[in-house]
Every structure is written in structure tokens, then in C-alpha cells.
Amino acid sequence: MPVREMIESYPAEINNDRGVIAAAVEALIDCAQACTACADACLSEESVDQLRKCIRTDLDCADICETTARVLSRHTGYDANITRAQVQACVQACTACGDECERHAEMHEHCKICAQACRRCSEACQALLDKIG
């Protein structure tokens, strides 16, 4: 995958495990896509008024995941405090979005898929946080 290849090809030392970073970035990209698609699918549902919080949470999570993926893709001048704060925000956003989508998962398959992507992303980001310390 290009994510892993790019991280592996970085010419200087990286302060964290490259495999863990790559896994997090891949999960972040997948989660952002799932959240964006889920929000769009929610807008197409008959009961869109009951999905307003889900849509908002999806869009917030997608934005945070995209930003976090960009932060984790830059290694020059690395600042662990900034990275840690951004990844912690992502864990929080993914947990909130996963919980909200889970509330609708029995009725809407797209919410079920999104909740699963959020859970995977939260786990990948937590694994990275555990390495950052």
C-alpha cells in the first residue's frame, strides 16, 4: 500500500514504530471514508430528521481522522505532544461516532459499517498512543 511504502521510504529516523504508524494512517483513511459515506447515506434515509446527530458526528469524525492522518504522515520536526493530542482527539471522535452509529446499526447497514470502521480506527490510534507514551 502507498501508506506503508511512503512511511518505509522516509529517509530519516522516525521516533515511532513505522508499522504502527502505517496501520493507524490506513485505519484513519478508511474511517474518514466510511464516516463521509455514512453521513451521505443518512441524508438519503426517509428518517433523516432522526439521524441529525449521527450525520454531525460522522462529519466531525471524518474531519478529525483526515487531519490526524496528515499529522501522522509528517515526520520532520516531530513533536510528540502535538501528535499525542491529535491522536487522543481522534480516539475520542471515533468512540463517539462509533457509539452514535451503533445506535442506528440495526436499521441502517451503513451505520453498522461505519461503527465498525470507527472501532478499528480507535484501536489503531490507541495502539499508537501506547507507543508514544
N, C-alpha and C positions, 0 to 999 in steps of 0.2 A: 504494500500500500504506500502511496506517496507520503502519508504522515510519518510512518516509520522510516521510510527511506530518507526523508528530509532530516529527521532527528538524528538518525545514524550518520548522515553525511556532514553534520555540523563539525567544523574543523577544530574548534577549541574544546576545552574541557567543559562539561556540563555538571552543575552541582548536584543533580539528582539522577536517579536511575532512568536511563533513556527509555527502557521498555515500559516502565510505569507511566512516564510522561506520555509516551505514544498511545498507550491504552486509554489514558484519560482524554487526550485530544480526540481520539476516534469516538469515544463514548459521548463527548461533548458535541461533536458534529452530528452524530446520529440523534442525540436528544434534541438538539436545536431543530433539526429537520422534522422529527416526529411532533414536536410541540407546535411548530408552524403549521404543519398539515392538520393536526388535531384542531387547532383554532379555526382553520378554514372549514373543516368538516363540521364543526359545531355551528358555524354560521349558516350551514346548509340544512340543519335539522329543523323540523317543524317546531320544536320546543326551544328555540334559540333563546327566548327570554329566561329560561331556567338554566341556561349554560353560560350566562354572562361572566360569572366568577371563573368558570373553567377557561373561557376564552382569554380573559385578562391574565390569569395565572400561566396559561400556555405561552402567551406572547412575552410576558416578563421572563419566564424561564428560558425561552428561545434566545432572547437578547443577552441574558446573563451567560448562557452557555457559549454563544458565539464570541462574546468578549473574552471569556475565560480561555477559550481555545486559542485566540490570538495572543493573549498574555503568555500562555504556555508554549507558544511557538517561537518566542523571542528569548534568547539566552544571553545576549551581550549585555553587560552591566546588570546582571541578575540581582534582584532584591528579594530575599526570602519573605520579608514582612509583607510586601505588596502581593506577591504570589499567594502566600498563605491566606491573606484577607480575601482575595478574589476567589480562590478555590473554596473557602468557607462559605462565602456568599452563594456560590454555585450549589454546594451541598444543601444549603437552606432552601434555595429556589427549587431544586429538583425534588426535595422532600415535600414541599408544599404543593407543587404541581402534581407529583405522583399521588399524593393524598386526595387532591381535588378530582383528578381524573378517575381515580379508583371509585369515587362516589357514583360515577356515571358508567362504569365499565360494564355492568350487566346489560345496560340498554344500548350502549354505543361501543362498537368494536374499536373505533378509532381512539376512544378514551382508554380502553384496555391496553392497546398497543403503546400509547403514549405513556401510560403509567409504568409499564414495563421498561421503556426506554429511560424514563426518569430514575427508576430504581437502579438500573445498571450504571447510569451516569453518576449518581450519588455514590455508589460503591466504588467506582473507579476514582472519583475525586477524593473520597475518604482514604483510599489506599495511597494516593499521592500525598495527602496531608500527613499520613502516618510516616512517610519517608522524609517529608520536610521537617517534621518535628514541631 
